[in-house]
Amino acid sequence: MTTIPPDWALYQTYLAGELVYDTFMSKIHRQPVKPMSVGLLDVDTCIALEQLANVLAIAYFNPVHLKIDMVRYNDTLDKDESGRSETQEENLFNRFPPEEEHFLTTPSVVIDSGGRIIVWYLPGALTTMIMKDIHGATHSMSGLLKHSITTSKITQWRTNQLNFHTSPDGMVAPGCINISPAWFQQGREKHGFSNLDPEDGFSPEVSAALKGDASHNITMSLQRYELDEMHYHLQCWTSVFNVVSIICNRRSPPHRDPKYRPAAFDIMTTASMYHPVVMDFMNLGIKFLYDSGSILASSCRLVRHYMNVEEGNRIVTAWYMRDSIHNFVGTPSTEYAKYDRVNM
């Protein structure tokens, strides 16, 4: 196992993860939390981590079992399944129809027929302090968010101006930006190694942006950073995820995210002030009350999801992984998380 240098921001994330894991395990096995060093984690952060662990434990004791096999379901999906074709989605729905409808309002885990955890639903997982920090950090990105709404094309709905609404008090700038320390390493999102068939293997071709009219300016801007400076910036990256999207005041039409790993969890948090919203996992027959302070973790490739927000302020932070980066550096593929029944 690779050791994380203590002076890297990711090391504090590691300590935070250990604290959440130990607290979670103590809750579900009803045992005392073993002593551990929390490093430079402050008191407010430790309180937030304990709240997250508590909500995780409540969810684990509240499983929702489905009769769908998500491995077989994933096998039927096209590689670039976007969830935007009503005809294709109707065919999938008819092949894998939900047996019943669920509307969840309390912390839960959703389990498929093979005992795989496919959704963590964690309302109330974020403390007020964490949400305040999210709001402050997002406000500092207002300029970037304002310039991210770039198109009126229906096919490019993520930055389509019609899918955003203005803030009632001007405190949140509508928009959507992506942050990643390895964005250009995604290549063309193909998987495998370079000696394989180029139709199936990784092809480290430059992105469409670098082929366009702005390629010269982009290339010159990249040259401003020497390798030692990039190393410094990587030390400041706090997440095990390699991409984060900041999404403000946007409604999401029914869709999937085809570039995500089916076995990996994509984590979405929601914060700020808005009227009650429902997140609909349409192909599973599950709806979630998606209030401020909630966390939803699932594979956004496997679930066709939809949510509509027309007013108020809403900040979504979506953490996810692009598997082509892992494949490029030889990181092994993830496995599905399995549900291990405990004495309840």
N, C-alpha and C positions, 0 to 999 in steps of 0.2 A: 504494500500500500504506500502511495506517495505521501510523504510528510509535508504538511502545509507550513511554510515559514511563519513563526509567531508574529512577524511584523507585517504580514499581509492581512488585509481586511477580511479575507475569506476565513482566516483562522478564528476570528470572533464568531463568524457564522457557524463554523464547526462546533465551537463551544456551545453556542445557542442550540444547535441541533441535538447535541448530547444531552443538554438540560431538558429539552422537550421530550426526547426519547425516554430518559430515565424517569421523568415525572409521569409520562403516559404509561409506561410499563408498571410503575408502582400503583397507578390507579386501577388498571385492569386486573392486576394480580393481587391487589389490596395488600401491598407491602410498603414499608417505609422507603423513602427516596434515599439512595445511597449518597454519602457526601461526595462532592466534586468541586473542583476549582472553576469559578465562573470568569476567571481572567479579568478583563476590563469591562465586563458587562455591568451596566449601572443598575440601580434598584428598579427604576421604571421599566427597563427592558426585561429584567427577570420577572417582574409582575406580569408583563405582557406575555412572556413565554409560558408562565404557569397557567395563565388563562387559556392560551391556545391548547396546551396539553390537556387541561380539564375538558374542553369542548371536544377534542379528539377522542377522549375516553368515553364521553357520553355518546358520541356518534358510534363508537365501536360496539357499545352495548345496545344499539338500536339498528340492527341490520334489516335491510329491505331486500328480499330475495326475488330475483327474476328468473324466468325459465328460458331465457335466451342464452345461447352460447356465443360469446363475443369473439372468440377465435374464428369460429365458422362465419360469423357475421363479417368480420374483417376480411376474410378470404374472398367474399363476394364483392367487395368494394374495388373500384378501379383505383389505380395508383394516384390519380389526381382528382379523386372524388370531391367535388366542391359543395355538394348539397344544394345546389341552386337549380337543378333540373327536377321539376315537379314530376315528370314522367318516370325518371329513374328512381326517385324517392318513393313514389307510389308502388313501383315494382318491389323495391326492397321492403317496404312496409307490409305488403301482401305476403312476402316470403317469411318475414319475421314479425308477425303481428303481436303487439303487447297483449297479455292476457287480461290485464286490468289497468285502470288509471290510478295514479298516486299523486297526491298533493302534499308535499312535505314542508313542514314549518319548524321542526325540531332537528337537532343534529342527528345525522344518519350516515350509514355507509350503504351503498347499493352493491349487491353481490349477484354475479351471473350464475348460470347453472353449473359451471365448473368450479365454483367457489372463489372466483377472481373478484377482487375489489375493483369496480369500474368507476365509482363516484364516491368522493368524500364531500358531504354537505355540512358546512360548519357555520351556521348563523351565530352571531355574537362572539366570534373568535378574535376579533380585533378590539383592543382597548381604545379608550378615548384618546390616550396619548399617541398611539400608533396612527390613528386616523388624523389627528392634528398634524403629525409629522408628514403624512402623505399629502395633506392639503397644502402645507407650506412648501414642500418640495415641488409639487405640481404647479403652484403659483409661480415659482421661479422659472418654470419652463414656458410661461405664457407666450413669449415671442415665437418659440419654435412651434407651439401648438397652433397659433394663428396662421402660420404659413404652411401648415401641413394639409389643409383642405385645398386640394389642387385640381379637382376634376368635377365635371358634371355627367361623366359617363356612367350609365347604370351598371355596367359590368365591373367597374372599379368602385364598388360600394363602400369600401373601407375609408376612402377619402372623398366620397361624393358629398358635395355640399348639402344636398337634400336630406342626408341622414343625420345632420347635426342641428341642434337647437341652441339658441343663445342662453346665456346665464341670466336669471332674473335680477341678480344683484351685481353682475360683473365680476364676481369672485373667481369664476372658473372659465378659462378660455376653451371654447370647443376645439377639438382637434384630435389627432392620433399620430404619435411618433413612436419609432422603434429605436431601442438602444441595445447595442451589442458590441463586445470587444472583438468579435470575429465575424463581422457581417460579410465581408468580402470573401472569407474562407468558405462560404456556403457553396461557391462555384455555381453549378447549374442544378443543385439539389439532387444530383444523381448519386447512387450508392454503389459501393464496391471498390475495387482497386483498379488502378489505371491499366493493368494488363488484361482486364476483362473486356468483353464486348462493349464498345462505347455506348450501345443502346441500353445496357444494363448497369455499367460500372460508373464510378465517379469520374466526372469529366471536369477538370479545374479550369473551365473556360471563364473568361471575365463576364461580369454581369451585364445585363442589357444597358444599365446606366453608363457603364464604361465604353459601350459601343456607340453611344449617342453623341449628340452635339456638345454635351457638357463634359465629355470624357477628359479633355485637356485640363479644365479647371479642377475636376475631381482628382486627377492624377497629381497635379501640382500641389493641391492641398494635402494629399496624403504624404507627399515628400517632406512636409514640414516636420514630421515626427521621425526622429532617429530611433533605432532599435532600442537603445537604452531608455529613451523617453517612453516608448510603448511598454517596456517592462515596468516602468514606474506606474503607468496608468492601469496595467493589469493588477498591480498590487492593491489598487483601490476598488477593484470589482468585488462586491460582497456576496454574490450569489453563485450557487452551483448550477443555475440555469444560464444558458449562454445568450438568451434574448429576453428583453422585457419590453412590452408595449404599454404606453400610457394613453388611455382612451378617455376622452371627456365629452360628456353630453352627446353621445352618439347612440342611435338606435341600431340594432343589428337584425337584418332580415334572416330568414332561415338559411343556415349554411353549415358547412364543415370546414375544418382546417386540415387539408390533405397532407401537408408536409410534416405533421407531427407523428411521433411514434405511437402505435396503437397501445403498447404496453406501458407507456410513460404517462405520468400525470402532468397536465398543464394546470397551473394554479391561477385563479382569478380572485382578486379581492375587490370589494366595492366600498366606497366611502363617500361622505358628504351628505347633503340634505336633499331628499327627493321623496315624492309620493311612493307608496308601496308598489313594488315591481315584481313581476313573476318571470322567472327564467324557465323556459319550456324546452325540455329534452324530448323532442317530438317523436323520434323513432323508438324511445323507450317507454313512452306513455307516462312520463314523470314531469311534474311541475314543482318548482321550488319557490318559496317566498324569499326574495333576494333583497333583503333590507341592507341598509348601510351597516358596515361592520362584519359582513358575511365573507366567507371563503368558500369557493367551489373548486374542487380538483377532479379532473377527469381527462380522458383523451378526447380532444376536440376533433379528432379524426373519426372516432367511433360514434360520437353523438351529434346528431343534427340539432342545433340549438338556435334559439330565437328569443329576443327580448326587445321590448319597445318602451322607450322612455321619451316623453314629449315635453317634459317641463322639469324645473328644479335643477340642482347641481349634482352631477354624478361623476365620480372619478373611478375608473377601473384600471387596476394594475394587473397585467397578464404576464406571468412568467412561464416560459416554455423553452423547449430544446429543439434545435434543428439537427437531426441525426446525421446529416452529411458531414458536419464538423466532427462529430464523434468518430465517424467512419474514417475520415481523413487522417485522424491522429491515432487510429487503432483502438479506440475505447470499445469494449465488448458491448453487445446489444443488451438492452434491459429485458427483464422477465416480468410477467404479470405479478402483481402483488396478490397473495392468497390470504383468504380469511381463515384465521385459526380460532375456532370456537374456544372460549374460555368459560370457566364456571361463573354463572351469572346469579 
